[in-house]
Amino acid sequence: MKKHLTIFGKHVPIVRTKDLLKTHEAFAMFHRDKFFIEIDSSLTGNIYYQTICHEIIHAVVQRCGIYQAGLSHELEEVLAEQISVAIVENFKLK
């Protein structure tokens, strides 16, 4: 599993955190302020890839200026979730 990504030339660390789901009620989080992805260390397989894709979409939204243009958080979440599901479904990431 990757320890970092590059989004439009910007380094994005991936930090695996124990019990993130229990402490924050989330599989993962993209931290806009420090530009890194935090993901629960227990995730594997399809749920890991779907979750990391979801967070990559948040990073792309931030990096390309869509977030700054006023995209609502609710719409961003819907797009991130549906696009990540479609990617994992069609590319059979495991």
C-alpha positions as CSV (number, residue, x, y, z in Angstrom):
1,M,0.0,0.0,0.0
2,K,1.3,3.4,-1.0
3,K,2.7,5.8,1.6
4,H,2.2,8.9,-0.5
5,L,0.6,10.2,-3.7
6,T,1.3,13.1,-6.0
7,I,-1.7,15.2,-6.9
8,F,-0.9,17.8,-9.7
9,G,2.7,17.9,-8.6
10,K,2.0,18.2,-4.8
11,H,3.2,15.5,-2.4
12,V,0.4,14.0,-0.4
13,P,1.4,11.6,2.4
14,I,-0.9,8.8,3.4
15,V,-0.9,8.1,7.2
16,R,-2.4,4.9,8.4
17,T,-4.0,5.4,11.8
18,K,-5.2,2.7,14.3
19,D,-8.9,3.1,15.3
20,L,-9.6,6.1,13.2
21,L,-13.1,4.7,12.6
22,K,-13.7,4.5,16.3
23,T,-12.3,7.9,17.2
24,H,-13.6,10.0,14.3
25,E,-16.4,7.8,12.9
26,A,-14.7,7.9,9.5
27,F,-12.7,5.4,7.4
28,A,-10.4,8.2,6.3
29,M,-10.0,12.0,6.2
30,F,-8.3,14.4,3.8
31,H,-6.7,17.1,5.9
32,R,-6.9,20.2,3.7
33,D,-4.9,22.4,6.0
34,K,-1.8,20.1,6.1
35,F,-2.5,18.3,2.8
36,F,-2.4,14.7,3.8
37,I,-4.7,11.7,3.8
38,E,-5.3,9.8,7.1
39,I,-6.8,6.3,6.7
40,D,-7.8,3.6,9.2
41,S,-5.1,1.0,9.4
42,S,-7.6,-1.9,9.5
43,L,-8.9,-1.2,5.9
44,T,-7.9,-3.7,3.2
45,G,-9.0,-4.8,-0.2
46,N,-11.9,-3.1,-2.0
47,I,-12.9,-0.9,1.0
48,Y,-9.3,0.4,1.2
49,Y,-9.2,1.2,-2.5
50,Q,-12.6,2.8,-2.5
51,T,-11.7,4.9,0.5
52,I,-8.4,6.0,-0.8
53,C,-10.0,6.9,-4.1
54,H,-12.6,8.9,-2.2
55,E,-9.9,10.9,-0.4
56,I,-7.9,11.4,-3.6
57,I,-11.0,13.1,-5.1
58,H,-11.1,15.4,-2.1
59,A,-7.4,16.2,-2.7
60,V,-8.0,16.9,-6.4
61,V,-11.0,19.2,-5.6
62,Q,-8.7,21.1,-3.3
63,R,-5.7,21.2,-5.5
64,C,-7.4,22.3,-8.7
65,G,-9.4,25.1,-7.1
66,I,-12.9,23.6,-7.2
67,Y,-13.2,23.8,-3.4
68,Q,-12.1,27.4,-3.4
69,A,-14.8,28.1,-6.1
70,G,-17.5,27.3,-3.6
71,L,-18.4,23.6,-4.2
72,S,-20.6,22.6,-1.2
73,H,-19.3,20.0,1.2
74,E,-22.4,17.9,0.6
75,L,-22.0,17.8,-3.1
76,E,-18.3,17.1,-2.8
77,E,-19.0,14.1,-0.6
78,V,-21.6,12.7,-3.1
79,L,-19.2,13.1,-6.0
80,A,-16.3,11.6,-4.1
81,E,-18.3,8.6,-3.0
82,Q,-19.9,7.8,-6.3
83,I,-16.8,8.3,-8.4
84,S,-14.7,6.1,-6.0
85,V,-17.3,3.3,-6.2
86,A,-17.3,3.5,-10.0
87,I,-13.5,3.3,-10.2
88,V,-13.3,0.3,-7.8
89,E,-16.2,-1.5,-9.6
90,N,-14.7,-1.1,-13.0
91,F,-11.0,-1.6,-12.4
92,K,-11.3,-4.4,-9.9
93,L,-8.8,-3.0,-7.5
94,K,-7.8,-5.4,-4.7
